[in-house]
Amino acid sequence: MQPIIQPSSALRNSYNEISQLCRSEKRPVFLTRNGHGDTVIMDIDTYGRREAELREAQRLIDAQRTRLDGVQGFTLEEFRTGMHIAIEQGLARAARNASSL
């Protein structure tokens, strides 16, 4: 996926178009200043999704660190229950995303 790159002047001169681009593409727009990367902007929904992904990634990192420290993990039944919940949440999220398209 190619990044969306615009000069910083586009934000000043064409804010509405840049804002619409962020919303329609559902990804950040990189602004340059004097030919160099300067700022990244994104719509609030994309920001929220990225923040949720970062929180989830941090949870996985924390779990891995805990495991490496020798802390007891989950029983097979606890793991199975957690996976069923995660799958149900993933299916619900996919259904919400599909209905918003």
C-alpha positions in Angstrom: 0.0 0.0 0.0 1.5 3.3 -1.1 1.5 6.1 1.5 -0.6 9.2 0.8 1.9 12.1 0.6 0.9 15.7 0.2 2.8 19.0 0.7 1.9 20.8 3.9 0.5 23.6 1.7 -2.3 21.2 0.7 -3.5 21.2 4.3 -3.6 25.0 4.4 -5.1 25.4 0.9 -7.3 22.3 0.7 -8.2 21.2 4.2 -11.6 19.8 3.2 -10.2 17.7 0.4 -7.4 16.3 2.7 -9.9 15.6 5.4 -12.2 13.8 2.9 -9.1 11.8 1.6 -8.3 10.7 5.2 -11.9 9.5 5.7 -12.4 7.8 2.3 -9.0 6.0 2.3 -9.1 5.2 6.0 -5.4 5.7 6.4 -3.1 8.5 7.3 -1.9 11.3 5.0 1.8 12.3 5.3 2.5 16.0 4.9 5.9 17.2 3.7 7.6 20.5 4.3 10.4 21.5 2.0 10.4 18.0 0.6 10.9 16.3 3.9 8.4 14.4 6.1 6.8 16.7 8.7 3.4 15.7 9.9 0.9 12.8 9.7 -2.8 13.4 9.9 -5.7 10.9 10.0 -9.4 10.8 10.6 -10.7 10.0 14.1 -11.9 6.5 13.2 -8.5 5.5 11.8 -6.8 7.0 14.8 -9.2 5.0 17.1 -8.5 1.7 15.2 -4.7 2.3 15.4 -4.9 3.0 19.1 -6.9 -0.2 19.7 -4.3 -2.2 17.6 -1.5 -0.6 19.6 -3.2 -1.5 22.9 -3.7 -5.1 21.7 -0.1 -5.3 20.6 1.1 -4.1 24.0 -1.1 -6.7 25.7 0.6 -9.4 23.6 4.1 -8.0 24.4 3.2 -7.9 28.1 2.0 -11.5 28.0 5.2 -12.6 26.3 7.3 -10.8 28.8 5.3 -12.5 31.6 5.8 -15.9 30.0 9.5 -15.3 29.6 9.7 -14.3 33.3 8.4 -17.8 34.1 5.0 -16.7 35.4 2.3 -19.5 35.0 0.1 -19.0 32.0 -3.5 -20.2 31.4 -4.9 -23.7 31.6 -6.1 -25.3 28.4 -9.7 -24.6 29.4 -9.0 -20.9 30.2 -7.2 -20.6 26.8 -10.1 -22.3 25.0 -12.7 -20.0 26.6 -10.6 -16.9 25.9 -10.2 -17.9 22.2 -13.9 -18.4 21.8 -14.5 -14.9 23.2 -11.9 -13.4 20.9 -13.4 -15.2 17.9 -16.9 -13.9 18.8 -15.5 -10.4 19.2 -13.6 -10.6 15.9 -16.7 -11.8 14.1 -18.8 -9.0 15.6 -16.1 -6.4 14.6 -16.0 -7.8 11.1 -19.8 -7.6 10.8 -19.8 -4.0 12.1 -17.0 -3.1 9.6 -18.9 -4.8 6.7 -22.1 -3.0 7.5 -20.4 0.4 7.5 -19.1 0.0 4.0 
